[in-house]
């Protein structure tokens, strides 16, 4: 990857901070700028990753990739503060990257005066290289811009291009899904504690079991339903547990969780 440009992050909350750390892994911290209304967040990135605290205006003036890590409700305000700076820059010298739920690349571009925009929807496991980053390119994004962003985000994990019409659906699963997985993990942990296992051990065992089950499915490519069947012996302990989950509507609840997240994402747009 070329090292003669910088990536800048305006807004370094949970997701913006994670992606700033990903960029630091790709470029080195000295090539990453970060701005946030809370100086503690940029200072933490500096201490851990060597990221350079900056300002929104400086990032808008100098960064090759300008990441907007702001919530959709305040995107219009954030865009208005840097729009004139961006529109004054040389065409092709920068690309804006938005991660605001529900806002299309075209809409963010319009807020910024017609700048080229790549829309991404990452998730928090990107912090440890096991994330999913969904993306689509807006009008005016060159192939070279897309290729550079892919290189920049590679340490995050799986980076997948989707047509924009599927981004909201995908992010309802990948972006919100970690929270659903943690909630299920809490249930497994509490169940084991209820049956007498110390909480620290229950936590380690539950998380490793979930991680191992996911890796087995990914590595083998087998349908999760078939893998579940492999564990369910006739009249055994596992099928009794599966029956308890089904009786309480866990599968339907998971389906509704993704659907509800999708509906809310569309509302935000």
N, C-alpha and C positions, 0 to 999 in steps of 0.2 A: 504494500500500500504506500502511496505517496505520502511523504511526511511534511509537505510544504503548505498544508492548510490546517485549520483548526475547526473543531466542533464546539458549538456553544449551546448551553442549556439554560433557557429562561423558565424558571420554575423547577425547583429541585425537591419536590415532595417525594412520596414513596416511589412512584414510578419514574419520575424525572431523575431522582437520585440514583436509582438502579441503572438507568441507561447511561448516566454520566460515568458510572463506574465501568460499564461495559465499554464505552468509548475510550476510557483511560487504559483499559487492557489492550485495546487495538492500537492506539496512537501514542500512549504514554501520557501521564497526567499533565505535562507541560503544554500539550496541544489541545487541552480541553478547558473551556471557560464555563463558569457556572454563576448564575445570578438568581437570587431568591429574596423575597421580602424579609425572610428570617435568616440573618447572617450566620446563625448557628449551623444551618444546613450546609451552606457552602464551606464553612470552616471545617466541618466534619469530612467533607469530600476532599478538602485540601490535605488534612492530616492523614487520611487513610490512603488516598489515591494520588496525591500530588496535583489535584485539579486546581486551576487558578481562579479564585473568586473574581468576579467581574460585574458588569452592569448590563441591563437589557440593551441599552443603546450601543455599548461597545460590542456586544455579541452581534447585534444587527448590522453593525458596520463592517465587522472583520471575519465572521465565521463562515466557513464553506457550507456547513450544515447548521441551520438555526433551528434547534429543537424547542418547540413550545410545549412545556409541561404544565399547562394551566388547565383548569377545569372548564368545561364547555360554557358554563354560566358566565364566566368572566373573559372568554376568548375575545369578544368584541372590544372590550376595554384594553386588553393586552395588545391586540392587533393595532389599535389606534395609536398606541404609544411608539410603535416602531415602523408603521406603514411608510411614512415619508422617507425614513432612512433606507428602507429596503428598495423602494421604487427608484431611489436615486443611484443605486448601485448598478454596476455594469451587468448587462444581461448575460446569463450563463455563469456568473461568478459565485452563485450561491443557490441553495435549495432550502426551503422551509420544510420541517418535519413536524407534523401535528400528531398528538396522541389523545386528542379530546374525544370522548365517547359521543357518538351520534352526529358529529359534524363531518360532512363530506369534504373531500379535498377541494372541490370546486367552491364550496361555501367559505372555507378558510382562505382560499386564494382571493376570493372577492373581497373579504375583509382586509386583506393585505395589499389591495390594489393590483391584483393580477399576477402575483409572484408564483413561480412553480412550487407545487406542494406535493410531498409524499405523505400519505396518511399511514400511520402504523398503530397497531394495537398490541402492546406487549403484555407480559404478565410477570409477577414478582419472582418466580423461580429463575428468571434470567440472571438474577444476582449471583447464582451459583452455576451458571452455564447449562441449566436444564429447563430453560424457558421456551415459550412459543411466542414469536413475533410475527403477527400477520401484517401484511402491508399491501397497498395499492398505490399506483402513481397517477397523479393528476395531470392535467393538460400542460404541455411544455416541459415535462421532465425528460431529460435526455437519457439514453441508455447508459452513458458513462456515469451520470448521477446515481442511477439505480445500482449499478455495479459497485460504486464506491460505498453506498449505504450498506449493501450486503456485506462487504468486507468489514465495515465499521461495526456492524451488529453481530458478526459471526460468533464472538465469544458468548453471546446470550443463549445460544442453543439452536433450536429449530427456527429458521426464518422462511416464511412461506408467503408467496404472492397469491392473493385472492382477487377476484373481481369485486369491485366496491360494493355491489349489492349483497355480498355475503359477509362483508367485514363485521357488521353489527351482530349477525348470527354467530359467527365464529368467536367473536370476543365475549359473547354471553357465556360461552363454554370455556375458552382458554383464559380470558381475563378474570372472570368471576369464579371459575372452577376451583382455583386453589383454596378459596374460602370455604367452598362446599366440601372439599376434600379434608380440610382441617376440622370442620365440624363433625364429619364422619369419624375422623381419627379420635376426636374427643370422646365420642360414644364408645368406640372400641376400648379406649384407655379406661374409661369409667367402668365399663363392663368387667374388665379384667381386675380392676381394683375391688369391685363389688364381690368378686369371687376369691379375693385374698392375695392378689399379686401386688407388691409394692409399686407405688405410682411411677417412680423413676424407671423401673424395669418395664412396666406396662407401656410407658411412653416410647421407650427405645424399641420394644418389640413391635408395637403397633405401626410406628413410622417405617421401620425396616420392612415389615410385611407388606405395607402399601407400596413402598418403593420397589420391592422385589417383584410384586405382582405386576406392576406397571411395566417394569423392564422385561419380564418374561413375555408379556403380551406384545410389546414393541419388537423385541428381538426375534420372536418366532413368527410374528404376523398372524397368529391364530386369533379367531374371534373370541372376545372375552367370555361369551356364553359357553363356548366349547371348553375353555380353560376352567371355568367354574364347574362344569360337569366332571372334569378330571378329579376334582377335589371331593366331590359328593359321592361317597360310597353308599350303597344301599343300606337303609336303616341306620346310617351312621350319625356322628355328631354334627358334621357340616351341614347335611341336608336339613337337620332339625333347626340349625341356626338360620339357614336360608329361608325356611318356612316362616320363622319368626319375623324376619325382615319383610317378607312378602305380605304377611298378615297385617303388618303395620304400615304398608304402603310406601316402603322406602324407595322402590323403583319409580313409582308415580310421583313421589315428592321430589326426587332428583330431576325428573323430566320437567316438573312445574317450576323448579328453581331456575333452570336454564331459560325456560319460556318467560318467566317473570323478569329475569335480568334483561332478556332481549326487549321486552315491552318497555322497560324503563329506559333502556338505551335509545330506543326510538323516540321516547318522550323528550329526552335531553336534546335531541336534534331539532 
